[in-house]
Amino acid sequence: MDGTDDVAHRLRGPIDGDALFTIRDEFARQAPLATATVDDIVSPTILEVDLTTGLREGSTGRFDVQWTTAGDYKFHYTEGDIDFRWGHHPHGGDYDVRGDAHFHPPPNATSHPNDVEPSCFTVHRPPVVVRGVLTNWHAAAHDGLDQLNRSTYTG
């Protein structure tokens, strides 16, 4: 078991619809060719952001985003055989990271304690995290996956 089903690894609190709409709007400003949609306009639980290009030539990618009223979040990216995610939520002390912010690296976004890294994000407000996610995504698109989680974006 990799810990992903453990209560200590879950987001706290209900999904914050207002935050998801703020994130959607920020993606629209920062990545105008992306398509960001919520699963339910009245009571959203996830924001899906489809990108017209991916990290690899000829591919497309997608972010699945959740943000809770407690300020916990997940930005999970998937593209073919590439998965990674930034999270901000309790992890039960299983990872060698301080605080709740952490990064699950590619290629499979594993939750194995030896693989999870501290997140490069130090500010946890929806628009700032979106800008940081896109900054790191662009760095990886240009210079390789090892550039993910390297650029600290403070807004």
N, C-alpha and C positions, 0 to 999 in steps of 0.2 A: 504494500500500500504506500502511495507516495504522499499521503497527507492531505490531498485535495478534498476529501470528503469529511475530514475532521472538523468539528465545530470551530476550533481555534483558527481555522483557515478560511472561514467564511466572512463575507462582508457583513458588517453590523448595520442594523436598521433597514427601514424600507427604502426602496429606490426613490431618489429625489428627481421628480419629473422636471422641475424648473432647472436643475443643474444639467440634465440631459439636453434640454432645449438650448441652454447657454452653450454647451459643448457643440451641439449641432451648428449653431450660428457661428461659432469660432472656427470650426472646420470649414464652413462656407467662405469665411473671410480669408483664411490662410491657405486653403486648397480648393479653389473655385471649381476645379474639374472633378472633385469628389462628390459623391451623392450620399448624403447622410439622412437616414430615416429612423424613426422610432417604430417599435413593433405595435404600439397602441397609442393613438393620439391622446386619449383621455387618461389612461393609466399606464404609462410606458414602464417597461422593465429593462429594456436594452436599446441602445443606439447602435445601428449598423452603419459603418462608413465604408462605402465601396470606392476604391481608388482605380482610376483608369489605367494606371501603370503600377507595376510592382517593383520589388527590389531587383528582380532578375528581368533581363530583356525579354519582351514578348509576354509577360505575365501581368496579372492584376492582383491586387491585394485587398484585404478588408480588416478594419478594426471593429471589434465588438466592445462597446463601452458600457460600463455600469458605474453609477455614482449614487451613494446613499445619503440619507439625511444626517448620518453620523460623520460624513466626510470621508468615508471609505470609498475606494474606487478600484477598478480594473480596466486597463486598456490592453486588450488582447489582439494581437496581429496574427493573421494567417494568410499564407500564400503557398499553395502547393505543399512542398515538404518543409516550409519554414514556419515556425511558430515562436512567438516570444510575447512577454507581457510585463507591463509595469503594474504593480499593485501597491495599495496603501490600505492595509488592514492588519489586524493582529495575526501573528503567525505562530503563536504558542511557544516562542523561543526556540523553535526547531531550526531556524536559520541563523547563520553567523552574521546577522545584521542588527544594528541598533535601531530602535524605533519600529514603526509599522511600514515604512516605505522600502520596497524591495523590487528586484528585477529578476524575471525568469528568462534566461537567455535562449537564443536559438541553438540548435535547430528545432527543439521540441517543447520549449517552455516548461521543462521539468520542474517539479516541486521537490526534487531530491535535495536535502539540506546541503550537500557539498557543492551544488551547482548554483543555488540562489545567491544573488549579489545584492549589496546595498543599492538602492535607487539613486540615480544622479539628481533626482528632483528634491529640492529643499523647500519649495513653496507648493502648497497643495490647495490651489484655487482652480476651479474648472478652466477658465481661459488660459491661465498660465501653464497648466499641465498640457493642454492641447498644443500650445506653442512649443513646449519642450518636447513632446512626442514627435511633432512634425520636424523640429530641428534635428533630432536624433535620427529619424527615419530618412531625411534627406542626406545626412552625413553617411548613413549606411548605404544608400542608393549610389552615392558617388564614390565612396572609399572603402566599402566592404562592411560586412556584418559586425566586425570587431569594433566598429565605431558606434554601435548602439550603446546607449547608457553611458556615454562618455561626456557629452556636452551638458553642463549644468546650466539650466535656464531659470533665471530668477525673476523674469518678467520685465 
